[in-house]
Amino acid sequence: MEIETLDALDEHLDEGDSVHGLRLQNLDLTDYAPALGAHGDLTGLVVLGGVVPPDVAEVLHRGGAIVFPQVADAPIDPWRGLYYPEDLYAGLEDGYSATPDARAYAWSIDGRLRTDAYATLVRAIHDDSVTDDLDEFVEGRSCVGVMGGHALQRGTTAYAEAAHLGRRLAEAGHVVITGGGPGAMEAANLGAFVPDADALPEALTRLAAVPSFHPDITTWARTAMGVRHDLLRDALGEFDADPSLSGVEPVLPAQTLGPTARSLGIPTWFYGHEPPNVFCDVVAKYFSNAIREDGILARSNGGIVVLPGAAGTVQEIFQAVTPLYYAPDDRALPPLILVGRKHWTETVPVWPALQQLAAGRRMAAALHVVDSVDDVCSRLPLATG
């Protein structure tokens, strides 16, 4: 049993239940020595990170608990789970290289740590914590994955269309999941994030002033963060913002992770040269790209929409097709919708290959190619949750 809040821990201890099998995740255990010590035998209790003062540590060790300490020499907290964009971009006023996101990427590709068992363990714990939080975030919700190229520039018609697609999906009650990066991913997250459709045109106009993250990620991110904060003010009212627009105090989870949260990014430091976009209610960023890609597909229970893209997008299409191809007969198949008939039949002729694979199989009914984003929503199941 995982316990992630002090209230839940207090309730458990007050009831006098056994602590065997408990996992205390990232809690501040200051002043908990008497309450924990009263249980005597703490065998099977595991403390994962958090604040563990010396007196509490002594009680835990004496009682037989297992304590995983905080990690002091890594740029991330492996126990924390999901991020707000403000977490990843803290310190942006000093340039992107100063942010936790950039420092985590540099740490992840440090050749000295590639085969270091300690660093490998920290990354694995981190990704498991992210997955744990992510499962809680999407539970009971209809999620639609939107895939597309990272090179799509702000200010283009295609970018605006991707944003309007995200808006329509959110209005239909779906959580919009993307790979969390720039381009088409940013556009879809933006559309889902705006509080109402009337706010989208102004946001698109402001973002168009900095079309790409090349060559200056700092300006690209600062422009987007300014738009994000204004959208949050419109939705949530005033909150304590840094005038530099580089790092506000994150708004309360109850306000951002509730049933109205519809924009989710799942990026990876494997592609750390592509910065994460800021138009997500929360960000599930991974070190392992394999876990991240499987996570996007597995959670897109409402379907997957694929916008025009190149090699990376083609890879994602066939990753999505494989479980459809081998799905058992009793499993419902979410739709896979390719947007841009000419692109997917002529420019990058994936559609003919999909048709050949699907011939005579149940998956044929789940595959669609459409001319524009206007044709997408009618091919998706109704949202639930």
C-alpha positions in Angstrom: 0.0 0.0 0.0 1.5 3.3 -1.1 1.0 6.3 1.2 1.7 9.7 -0.5 0.3 12.2 2.0 0.7 12.8 5.7 -3.0 12.8 6.2 -3.2 9.2 4.8 -0.3 8.2 7.1 -1.9 9.8 10.2 -5.1 7.9 9.4 -3.3 4.6 9.1 -1.3 5.1 12.3 -4.3 6.3 14.3 -6.2 3.1 13.3 -3.4 1.0 14.8 -3.1 -1.1 11.6 0.1 -3.0 10.8 2.7 -1.0 8.9 4.0 -4.1 7.2 3.8 -3.6 3.4 3.5 0.2 3.6 5.4 2.4 1.1 5.8 5.9 2.4 6.7 7.9 -0.7 8.4 11.3 -0.5 6.9 12.4 2.9 8.3 14.8 5.5 8.5 12.5 8.6 9.7 15.2 11.0 8.2 14.6 14.4 7.0 11.1 13.5 9.5 9.2 15.6 7.1 8.6 18.5 4.2 7.5 16.3 6.3 5.1 14.3 8.2 3.9 17.3 5.0 3.0 19.0 4.5 0.2 16.4 7.7 -1.5 17.5 8.2 -4.0 14.7 8.5 -2.0 11.5 9.6 -4.9 9.3 8.2 -4.6 5.8 7.8 -0.8 6.0 9.7 0.9 3.2 10.4 4.7 3.2 11.1 6.1 -0.2 12.8 9.5 -0.1 11.3 12.4 1.6 12.6 14.1 4.8 13.8 11.6 7.4 15.4 13.4 10.5 18.1 11.4 12.5 15.7 10.5 15.3 13.2 9.1 12.9 15.9 7.3 10.9 17.0 5.6 14.2 13.5 4.4 15.0 13.0 3.1 11.4 16.3 1.2 11.3 15.9 -0.2 14.8 12.4 -1.4 13.9 13.6 -3.1 10.8 12.3 -0.7 8.1 14.0 -0.1 4.8 14.9 3.5 4.1 15.8 4.8 0.7 17.4 8.3 1.2 16.9 11.3 -0.9 19.4 11.6 -3.8 21.7 14.6 -3.3 23.9 14.4 -6.4 21.3 14.1 -9.2 19.5 17.0 -10.9 16.1 15.4 -10.3 14.1 14.0 -7.4 13.5 10.4 -8.3 10.5 10.1 -5.9 8.5 13.1 -7.1 6.4 11.8 -10.1 4.7 14.2 -12.4 6.0 17.7 -13.2 4.5 21.0 -13.8 6.1 22.9 -16.7 7.2 25.5 -14.1 9.3 22.8 -12.4 11.2 21.9 -15.6 11.8 25.5 -16.6 12.6 27.0 -13.2 15.5 29.4 -13.6 14.7 30.2 -17.2 15.6 33.8 -16.6 19.3 32.7 -16.6 18.9 30.8 -19.9 17.6 27.4 -20.7 20.9 25.7 -19.8 20.2 26.7 -16.2 16.9 24.9 -15.9 16.3 21.5 -14.3 15.2 20.2 -17.7 18.5 21.1 -19.4 20.6 19.9 -16.4 18.7 16.6 -16.3 19.4 16.0 -20.0 23.1 16.8 -19.5 23.3 14.4 -16.6 21.5 11.7 -18.6 24.0 11.8 -21.5 27.1 12.1 -19.3 29.3 9.4 -20.6 30.8 8.8 -17.2 27.4 7.8 -15.8 26.1 5.7 -18.7 27.1 2.5 -17.1 27.1 3.7 -13.5 24.9 1.4 -11.5 23.9 4.1 -9.1 22.8 6.5 -11.8 20.9 3.7 -13.6 19.1 3.0 -10.3 18.2 6.6 -9.8 16.8 6.9 -13.4 14.8 3.7 -12.9 13.3 4.9 -9.6 12.4 8.2 -11.2 10.6 6.6 -14.2 8.7 4.3 -11.9 7.6 7.2 -9.8 6.4 9.0 -12.9 4.5 6.0 -14.1 2.8 5.7 -10.7 1.6 9.3 -10.7 0.6 9.0 -14.4 -1.6 6.0 -13.8 -3.5 7.9 -11.1 -3.9 11.0 -13.4 -5.4 9.1 -16.3 -7.5 6.5 -14.3 -11.1 6.5 -15.5 -10.5 9.0 -18.3 -10.8 8.8 -22.0 -7.4 9.6 -23.4 -6.6 10.4 -27.1 -3.0 10.4 -28.3 -2.0 13.0 -30.8 1.2 12.3 -32.7 3.0 14.5 -35.2 6.3 16.1 -36.2 8.4 18.2 -33.9 9.5 20.5 -36.7 6.0 22.1 -37.3 6.5 25.8 -36.8 4.3 28.2 -34.9 2.4 30.6 -37.1 1.7 28.1 -39.8 -1.8 26.9 -40.9 -0.9 23.3 -39.9 0.1 24.4 -36.4 -3.2 26.2 -36.0 -5.1 23.2 -37.2 -3.4 20.9 -34.7 -4.3 23.4 -31.9 -7.9 23.4 -33.0 -7.9 19.6 -33.0 -6.6 19.6 -29.4 -9.3 22.1 -28.5 -12.1 19.9 -30.0 -10.8 16.8 -28.4 -10.8 18.5 -25.0 -14.2 19.9 -25.5 -15.5 16.4 -26.3 -14.2 15.3 -22.9 -10.9 13.6 -23.8 -7.5 14.0 -22.2 -5.1 15.0 -25.0 -1.8 13.1 -24.8 1.2 14.0 -26.8 4.9 13.3 -26.8 5.2 16.6 -24.9 7.6 18.2 -27.3 7.5 21.2 -29.7 5.8 21.4 -33.1 2.5 19.5 -33.6 2.8 18.2 -30.0 2.9 21.7 -28.6 0.0 22.8 -30.8 -2.3 19.9 -29.7 -1.4 20.5 -26.0 -2.1 24.2 -26.4 -5.5 23.6 -27.8 -6.4 21.3 -25.0 -5.0 23.6 -22.4 -6.8 26.9 -23.3 -9.7 27.5 -20.9 -12.1 28.2 -23.9 -11.9 28.4 -27.6 -12.0 32.2 -27.6 -8.6 32.3 -26.0 -6.9 30.3 -28.7 -6.5 32.9 -31.5 -4.6 35.3 -29.3 -2.4 32.6 -28.0 -1.5 31.5 -31.5 -0.7 35.0 -32.6 1.6 35.6 -29.6 3.4 32.3 -30.1 3.9 33.0 -33.8 6.4 35.7 -32.9 9.0 32.9 -32.1 8.2 30.2 -34.7 10.8 27.6 -33.6 13.0 26.5 -30.7 15.9 26.7 -33.2 18.3 28.3 -32.5 17.1 29.9 -29.2 15.3 27.6 -26.8 15.3 30.3 -24.1 13.2 32.8 -26.1 11.0 30.1 -27.5 10.2 28.8 -24.0 9.9 32.3 -22.3 7.3 33.3 -25.0 5.3 30.2 -24.4 5.5 30.5 -20.6 4.1 34.0 -20.8 1.1 32.7 -22.7 0.7 29.8 -20.3 0.6 32.1 -17.2 -1.9 34.4 -18.8 -4.1 31.4 -19.6 -3.8 30.2 -16.0 -4.8 33.6 -14.7 -7.9 33.5 -16.9 -8.8 30.0 -15.7 -7.8 30.2 -12.0 -7.5 33.8 -11.1 -4.4 35.6 -9.8 -1.5 33.6 -8.4 2.0 34.4 -7.3 4.0 34.8 -10.5 7.6 35.7 -11.0 7.7 38.9 -13.2 10.4 37.1 -15.3 7.8 34.5 -16.3 10.4 31.9 -15.7 9.0 30.1 -12.6 5.8 30.6 -10.7 4.9 28.8 -7.6 3.0 25.8 -9.0 -0.8 26.1 -8.6 -2.4 23.6 -6.3 -2.8 20.1 -7.6 -6.5 20.2 -6.8 -6.8 23.0 -9.3 -4.7 21.5 -12.1 -5.2 17.8 -11.8 -9.0 17.7 -11.4 -11.5 16.6 -13.9 -11.0 19.7 -16.0 -7.3 18.9 -16.7 -7.2 17.8 -20.3 -3.6 18.4 -21.5 -0.9 15.8 -20.8 2.7 15.7 -22.2 4.9 12.6 -22.1 8.3 13.7 -23.3 11.7 12.0 -22.8 15.2 13.1 -22.0 16.3 10.6 -24.7 15.3 13.4 -27.1 16.6 16.1 -24.8 17.6 18.3 -27.6 13.9 18.9 -28.2 12.6 21.0 -25.2 9.3 20.1 -23.6 6.3 22.4 -24.4 4.6 24.2 -21.5 1.0 23.8 -22.5 0.3 20.7 -20.3 -1.6 20.5 -17.1 1.2 18.1 -16.1 4.2 16.6 -17.7 5.3 12.9 -17.3 8.9 13.1 -18.4 11.0 10.0 -18.6 14.6 9.0 -19.0 13.6 5.7 -20.8 12.2 6.4 -24.2 11.0 2.8 -24.5 8.9 3.1 -21.3 7.6 6.5 -22.5 6.6 5.4 -26.0 4.8 2.3 -24.7 3.1 4.5 -22.0 1.7 6.9 -24.6 0.2 4.1 -26.6 -1.1 2.0 -23.7 -2.9 5.0 -22.2 -4.5 6.2 -25.5 -7.6 4.2 -24.8 -9.8 6.6 -26.8 -7.8 6.4 -30.0 -4.7 7.8 -31.6 -4.6 10.6 -34.1 -1.5 11.0 -36.3 -0.7 14.3 -37.9 1.8 14.6 -40.8 5.3 13.8 -39.8 8.5 12.0 -40.8 10.6 9.1 -39.5 9.7 9.5 -35.8 6.0 9.7 -36.5 6.2 6.7 -38.9 7.9 4.7 -36.1 5.1 5.6 -33.7 2.4 4.5 -36.3 3.8 1.0 -36.5 4.2 0.8 -32.8 0.5 1.6 -32.5 -0.4 -0.9 -35.2 1.3 -3.9 -33.7 -1.1 -4.3 -30.7 -4.0 -3.8 -33.1 -2.7 -6.5 -35.4 -2.2 -9.0 -32.6 -5.2 -8.0 -30.4 -7.4 -10.9 -29.2 -10.9 -11.1 -30.5 -12.5 -10.1 -27.2 -10.6 -6.8 -27.0 -12.1 -3.5 -28.3 -9.8 -1.8 -30.7 -9.3 2.0 -30.4 -9.2 3.8 -33.7 -6.0 4.9 -35.4 -6.6 7.9 -37.5 -4.1 9.3 -40.0 -4.7 13.0 -40.9 -3.6 14.1 -44.4 -4.6 11.7 -47.1 -2.0 12.9 -49.6 0.8 12.9 -47.1 0.2 9.4 -45.9 -0.6 7.9 -49.3 1.9 9.7 -51.5 4.5 11.8 -49.6 5.1 9.1 -46.9 3.0 6.2 -48.2 2.3 4.5 -44.9 -1.4 4.0 -45.6 -1.1 1.4 -48.4 1.2 -0.7 -46.1 -1.4 -0.5 -43.3 -4.1 -1.6 -45.6 -2.1 -4.6 -46.6 -1.4 -5.5 -43.0 -5.1 -5.1 -42.1 -6.6 -7.1 -45.0 -8.9 -9.7 -43.7 -8.3 -8.8 -40.0 -10.4 -7.1 -37.4 -8.0 -4.2 -37.2 -9.2 -3.0 -40.6 -12.2 -1.4 -39.0 -10.0 0.6 -36.6 -7.9 2.2 -39.3 -8.8 5.5 -40.9 -7.2 8.1 -43.1 -8.9 11.5 -43.4 -8.3 14.7 -45.2 -8.3 17.1 -42.3 -8.6 17.5 -38.6 -12.3 18.4 -39.1 -12.9 14.7 -39.9 -11.3 13.3 -36.7 -13.8 13.6 -33.9 -16.6 11.8 -35.7 -14.4 8.7 -35.8 -13.6 8.6 -32.1 -15.7 6.9 -29.4 -17.6 9.1 -27.0 -15.5 10.2 -24.0 -16.1 8.5 -20.6 -14.9 9.6 -17.2 
